[in-house]
Amino acid sequence: MPLPEGVRAVLLDIEGTTTPLAFVEEVLFPYARERLEEAAARADEDPEVAAAIGRLRAEHEAERRQGGAGDLPDFGDGAPYARYLMAADRKSTGLKELQGLIWRRGYEDGSLEGQLFPDVPEALAGWRRDGVRVRIYSSGSVLAQELLFGHTPHGDLTPFLEGFHDTRTGPKKDPESYRRIAADMDLPLEAILFLSDSVEELDAAREAGLRTALAVRPGNRPAPASSHPRYGSFTELT
């Protein structure tokens, strides 16, 4: 089954869409969690880490001023607050930036390798061949996205992707975020198909005017009933 008529671009979520949940939850997150203190200790010598810690500090201060939760930790070197955010599965921009910097070392030394569902590389190549533009939109940082697609068993797949969006574009459950992406791509909203395993994200994208499709992948949590078309494989869309 080809892409829906009129679709000229595909916007992809990562976790549970291009990549198994287990890789993110059982490999990437523990890897970062175990190295938070080590990363925070590099802030004095690494400007990128210092910038991520600075963003985390600003988020912590804003949360403290707003009353925060009763278990809000002291900021310290940033690691306690980062660990707190990870435990709460918060989509913090500072945390995502710090995680990306931690993962970069892992990808570069070979201890991490990006995992994708088997149909993803072929689909990316097919869309490129057919002139379909493809971008990624994930709560993980742009750096983390580039690393995952740049270090796969299939080689570097980033040439098939024209761009990446993270929480700096806006929350994934906010329709305005999808309008910003369409404007950045200079495409009509209805010319973009957004694929995600999250019904709430798809609802926001559809409210904005995008076409939507629910990714039904092995290992995904059961999705609530919705009217979004369901696809078990990207081969159905190439």
C-alpha positions, 0 to 999 in steps of 0.5 A: 500500500503506497503513501496516502494520496497527496503526501509529500513528506513523512515525519517519524517518531523514534521510540516504538516507531522506528526503534524498539521500546526495549532499546530505549528503556533497557539500553539507552536509559540505563547507560545514561543513568549510570554515567550522570555523575561522570558527565556532570563532572566534565562540566568545567572542561566541556562547554557542551556539558556545561550548557546542558547543566546550565539548562538543567539548572534553569529548569530546576530553579523554575520548578523550585519557584513554582513550588515543585514536588515535595521530593524535588532534590537539591540541584548539586552538580546536576546529576541528582536533578537529572536522575529525578527527571529520568525517574519521572520520565520528564521530557526535559530539554536539558536532560535530553541534551545531557543524555545525548552527550553521554550517548555520544561517547558510547556510540563513538567507542562502540559500546552503543549501536542504534537499533531499528526495526528491520523494515526501517532502512529499506523504507528510508531508501524507498522514500528517498528514491520516490522523492518523499522527504523524511524528518524525525521528531522525537523528545530525544535531543537532535544529537541523540537522534543523529547518533542513533541513525548514524550508528546502525548495523546498516551503516549511517542512515542520516543521508536519508533524513533531511532534518531532525526536531526535538523539544526545542520545536515544542511539546509533541502533544501540542498542535502548534509544534506540528505547524512549526515543522510544516512551516519549516519544511515549507509544505502544506500541513496535509502534505505531511504524514506523521507516524508515531506509536502515541495516540496523544501525539497523533491527535495533536498532529491531526488537530494541526492538520497533518495526516497521521498513522499509528505505528503498531510495533512488536513490544509496544504497549497497547494503544487506546482505540482511535481513528488513526490508520494503523500500520505494522510495517513501513513496507505498507507505506513504500 
